[in-house]
Amino acid sequence: MQAHRICSRRAALLLSLVVIAVLCLAAEPKEPREDQASWPPQKHVLLYLPFDKNVKPTIAWADGTTLAEPKPPHAPTLVKGIRGMAAQFDGKDDYLQLPALGHVKLEQFTLEAWIKPARATRGCLFINMADTHKSGIRFEKFYSAISFHLGDGARQYRCASPEYLIKEGFWQHVAATYDGREMRVFLNGKQIAHLKGPASIGPSNTRIRVGAYVNPKHYIYKGLLDEIVLFDKAKTADEIFMDMAQCVRERPNRSRRVTRTQQ
């Protein structure tokens, strides 16, 4: 009987030690995984436009380039954004112009942005990297849908979401990916459209326009844009959602919980 009690006490002590060890391991700070998302983004970044005066933009194919072109009155104004400041486009003649991709060949990519559109229009561009409708990349709001265009030089491929998804006056996270075969569109971390795309993307020597088409009088965007990023890899839905969540979670002096269904 006494031996049984001793065994029971030893077993209880051993269990207590195991529980303490597990709790200590759980409390121990963990190093971030190499593939874990952080914000501002550090890896696979070709283009990063934070619109913050104290954060330098990244334009991988043109080091040293700034957002000084075009100058006011065509440059958007800076207002409070989803993270720091955002670019506010007036829907009349505001746009940003960046160096053309030129020799950069995108075999796969992910394009992400935070948008807060001001009105429904027939079509207004978030970003244009296309010479024509049949070449390059275009990402736009088409009425209340998201439209993602690729051109291989011979024809245009259009991957569009259903209507009535984009909400005016609210911040939403949009993304487009191309993996060399499939085109996909995401809203708030959730895939909402896909299409078999071209085998390759046709070259574009036109300067990149943010908020307008090649002709800045066409497809003018009205509203706010923030945290525009072009990655050189096709991200998964989970990775895109993590980018979205990290961007909001790591905003200075603010925290906010986001979900894939948030509008």
C-alpha positions as CSV (number, residue, x, y, z in Angstrom):
1,M,0.0,0.0,0.0
2,Q,2.8,2.4,0.9
3,A,4.7,1.5,-2.2
4,H,1.6,2.3,-4.3
5,R,1.4,5.7,-2.6
6,I,5.1,6.4,-3.3
7,C,4.6,5.5,-7.0
8,S,1.5,7.7,-7.2
9,R,3.4,10.7,-5.8
10,R,6.3,10.1,-8.2
11,A,3.9,10.0,-11.1
12,A,2.2,13.2,-10.0
13,L,5.6,14.9,-9.5
14,L,6.7,13.8,-13.0
15,L,3.5,15.1,-14.5
16,S,4.0,18.4,-12.8
17,L,7.6,18.7,-14.1
18,V,6.3,17.9,-17.7
19,V,3.6,20.6,-17.4
20,I,6.2,23.2,-16.2
21,A,8.6,22.3,-19.0
22,V,5.8,22.7,-21.6
23,L,4.8,26.1,-20.1
24,C,8.4,27.3,-20.1
25,L,8.8,26.3,-23.8
26,A,5.6,28.1,-24.7
27,A,6.7,31.3,-22.9
28,E,10.1,31.3,-24.5
29,P,10.3,33.9,-27.3
30,K,10.5,32.4,-30.7
31,E,12.6,33.6,-33.6
32,P,10.4,34.5,-36.6
33,R,10.4,32.0,-39.4
34,E,12.3,32.9,-42.6
35,D,9.1,32.9,-44.6
36,Q,7.0,34.7,-42.0
37,A,5.4,37.9,-43.2
38,S,6.5,41.2,-41.8
39,W,5.8,44.8,-42.7
40,P,7.2,46.7,-44.5
41,P,8.0,43.8,-46.8
42,Q,11.6,42.8,-47.1
43,K,11.8,39.9,-49.6
44,H,10.9,39.4,-53.2
45,V,10.0,43.1,-53.5
46,L,10.3,44.8,-56.9
47,L,8.1,47.8,-56.1
48,Y,6.9,49.3,-52.8
49,L,5.0,52.6,-52.5
50,P,4.2,53.4,-48.9
51,F,3.4,57.1,-49.6
52,D,5.1,58.0,-46.3
53,K,7.6,60.9,-46.3
54,N,9.8,59.0,-43.8
55,V,9.8,55.7,-45.6
56,K,11.7,55.4,-48.9
57,P,9.9,53.7,-51.8
58,T,11.5,50.7,-53.5
59,I,11.8,50.6,-57.3
60,A,14.1,47.7,-57.8
61,W,14.7,48.3,-61.5
62,A,15.6,52.0,-61.0
63,D,17.5,52.6,-57.8
64,G,17.4,56.2,-56.5
65,T,14.1,57.1,-58.3
66,T,11.7,59.1,-56.2
67,L,8.0,59.9,-56.5
68,A,8.7,63.5,-57.5
69,E,7.3,63.0,-61.0
70,P,4.9,64.3,-62.0
71,K,4.9,67.5,-59.9
72,P,1.8,69.2,-58.6
73,P,-0.9,69.9,-59.7
74,H,-1.0,66.4,-61.1
75,A,0.6,64.6,-58.1
76,P,-2.0,63.2,-55.5
77,T,-2.1,64.8,-52.1
78,L,-1.1,62.9,-49.0
79,V,-3.7,62.1,-46.3
80,K,-4.1,59.7,-43.4
81,G,-4.1,56.1,-44.8
82,I,-4.4,52.5,-43.7
83,R,-0.8,52.7,-42.4
84,G,0.8,56.1,-42.1
85,M,-0.1,58.3,-45.1
86,A,-1.9,57.4,-48.3
87,A,-2.2,59.0,-51.8
88,Q,-5.5,60.7,-52.5
89,F,-6.4,61.0,-56.2
90,D,-8.9,63.6,-57.2
91,G,-10.4,61.7,-60.2
92,K,-9.6,64.5,-62.6
93,D,-5.9,64.6,-63.4
94,D,-4.0,63.2,-60.4
95,Y,-1.5,60.3,-61.1
96,L,2.0,59.1,-60.4
97,Q,4.5,58.2,-63.0
98,L,7.4,55.7,-62.5
99,P,10.1,54.3,-64.7
100,A,9.0,51.6,-67.2
101,L,9.8,47.9,-66.4
102,G,11.9,47.8,-69.5
103,H,14.2,44.8,-69.3
104,V,12.5,43.3,-66.2
105,K,10.7,40.1,-67.2
106,L,8.0,39.0,-64.9
107,E,7.6,35.3,-65.1
108,Q,5.4,35.4,-62.0
109,F,4.3,38.1,-59.6
110,T,1.9,39.3,-57.0
111,L,0.5,42.9,-57.0
112,E,-1.1,44.1,-53.7
113,A,-2.6,47.4,-52.6
114,W,-5.0,48.9,-50.1
115,I,-7.8,50.9,-51.8
116,K,-10.5,53.2,-50.6
117,P,-12.4,54.2,-53.8
118,A,-14.6,57.3,-53.7
119,R,-17.1,56.5,-56.4
120,A,-18.2,54.0,-59.0
121,T,-16.9,54.7,-62.4
122,R,-16.8,52.7,-65.6
123,G,-13.1,51.9,-65.1
124,C,-10.3,53.5,-63.0
125,L,-6.8,52.2,-62.7
126,F,-4.9,51.3,-59.6
127,I,-1.8,50.7,-61.6
128,N,-0.9,50.5,-65.3
129,M,2.2,48.7,-66.7
130,A,0.9,48.3,-70.3
131,D,1.6,49.9,-73.6
132,T,-1.7,48.8,-75.1
133,H,-4.6,46.5,-74.1
134,K,-2.6,43.6,-75.6
135,S,0.6,44.0,-73.7
136,G,1.8,44.3,-70.1
137,I,-0.2,44.5,-66.9
138,R,-3.2,46.5,-65.8
139,F,-5.0,46.3,-62.4
140,E,-8.2,48.3,-62.0
141,K,-11.7,48.9,-60.5
142,F,-14.4,48.4,-63.1
143,Y,-17.6,49.7,-61.6
144,S,-17.9,47.7,-58.3
145,A,-15.6,44.8,-59.5
146,I,-11.9,44.2,-59.7
147,S,-10.4,43.7,-63.1
148,F,-6.9,42.2,-63.7
149,H,-5.5,42.3,-67.3
150,L,-2.5,40.7,-68.9
151,G,-1.3,40.9,-72.5
152,D,1.1,38.6,-74.3
153,G,1.5,41.0,-77.2
154,A,-1.1,39.3,-79.3
155,R,-4.2,39.3,-77.2
156,Q,-5.6,40.4,-73.8
157,Y,-6.5,38.2,-70.9
158,R,-9.0,39.6,-68.4
159,C,-9.6,38.1,-65.0
160,A,-12.6,39.9,-63.4
161,S,-14.4,39.4,-60.1
162,P,-18.2,39.4,-59.7
163,E,-19.9,42.8,-59.4
164,Y,-20.9,44.5,-56.2
165,L,-17.9,43.4,-54.2
166,I,-16.0,46.7,-53.9
167,K,-17.4,49.1,-51.3
168,E,-17.0,52.8,-51.8
169,G,-15.6,54.8,-48.9
170,F,-14.1,51.7,-47.1
171,W,-10.6,50.4,-47.0
172,Q,-10.2,47.1,-48.8
173,H,-7.1,45.0,-49.6
174,V,-6.8,43.8,-53.3
175,A,-4.3,41.5,-54.9
176,A,-3.6,40.0,-58.2
177,T,-1.2,37.0,-58.9
178,Y,0.2,35.3,-62.0
179,D,2.2,32.1,-61.7
180,G,3.1,31.6,-65.3
181,R,-0.2,29.9,-66.0
182,E,-3.1,31.1,-63.8
183,M,-4.3,34.6,-63.1
184,R,-6.0,35.1,-59.7
185,V,-7.7,38.0,-58.0
186,F,-8.1,38.4,-54.2
187,L,-10.2,40.7,-52.0
188,N,-9.3,41.0,-48.3
189,G,-7.2,37.8,-48.6
190,K,-9.8,35.7,-50.3
191,Q,-9.6,34.5,-53.9
192,I,-12.6,35.8,-55.8
193,A,-11.6,35.1,-59.5
194,H,-9.2,33.0,-61.6
195,L,-8.5,32.5,-65.2
196,K,-6.0,30.6,-67.4
197,G,-3.6,33.3,-68.4
198,P,-1.0,33.7,-71.1
199,A,2.2,31.7,-71.4
200,S,4.2,34.9,-71.0
201,I,3.6,38.6,-70.6
202,G,4.3,40.9,-73.4
203,P,7.0,43.6,-72.8
204,S,6.0,47.2,-71.9
205,N,8.3,50.2,-72.5
206,T,5.7,52.7,-71.2
207,R,6.3,54.4,-67.9
208,I,4.2,52.9,-65.1
209,R,1.2,55.0,-64.1
210,V,-0.5,54.8,-60.7
211,G,-4.0,56.1,-60.8
212,A,-4.3,56.5,-64.6
213,Y,-3.9,54.8,-68.0
214,V,-1.1,55.5,-70.5
215,N,-3.1,58.6,-71.5
216,P,-3.5,60.3,-68.1
217,K,-7.0,61.6,-69.1
218,H,-8.4,58.1,-69.3
219,Y,-9.4,55.7,-66.5
220,I,-8.6,58.2,-63.8
221,Y,-8.9,56.8,-60.3
222,K,-10.7,58.8,-57.5
223,G,-10.0,57.8,-54.0
224,L,-7.1,56.6,-51.8
225,L,-4.4,54.2,-52.5
226,D,-1.9,52.9,-50.0
227,E,0.9,50.3,-49.5
228,I,1.2,49.2,-53.2
229,V,3.6,46.3,-53.5
230,L,4.9,44.3,-56.5
231,F,6.5,41.0,-55.6
232,D,8.5,38.8,-57.9
233,K,6.7,35.6,-56.8
234,A,3.1,34.3,-57.0
235,K,1.8,34.3,-53.5
236,T,-0.7,32.0,-52.0
237,A,-4.0,33.1,-50.4
238,D,-2.5,32.5,-47.0
239,E,0.5,34.6,-47.8
240,I,-1.6,37.4,-49.1
241,F,-3.8,37.3,-46.1
242,M,-0.7,37.4,-43.8
243,D,0.6,40.5,-45.7
244,M,-2.7,42.2,-45.2
245,A,-2.9,41.3,-41.5
246,Q,0.7,42.3,-40.8
247,C,0.4,45.6,-42.5
248,V,-2.6,46.5,-40.3
249,R,-1.2,44.9,-37.1
250,E,2.1,46.7,-37.3
251,R,0.7,50.1,-37.9
252,P,2.4,52.6,-35.5
253,N,0.4,53.1,-32.3
254,R,-2.6,51.2,-33.7
255,S,-3.9,47.6,-33.7
256,R,-6.7,46.1,-35.6
257,R,-8.0,42.6,-36.2
258,V,-8.7,41.6,-39.8
259,T,-10.4,38.6,-41.3
260,R,-10.8,37.3,-44.8
261,T,-14.5,38.3,-44.8
262,Q,-13.8,41.9,-43.7
263,Q,-15.1,44.5,-46.1
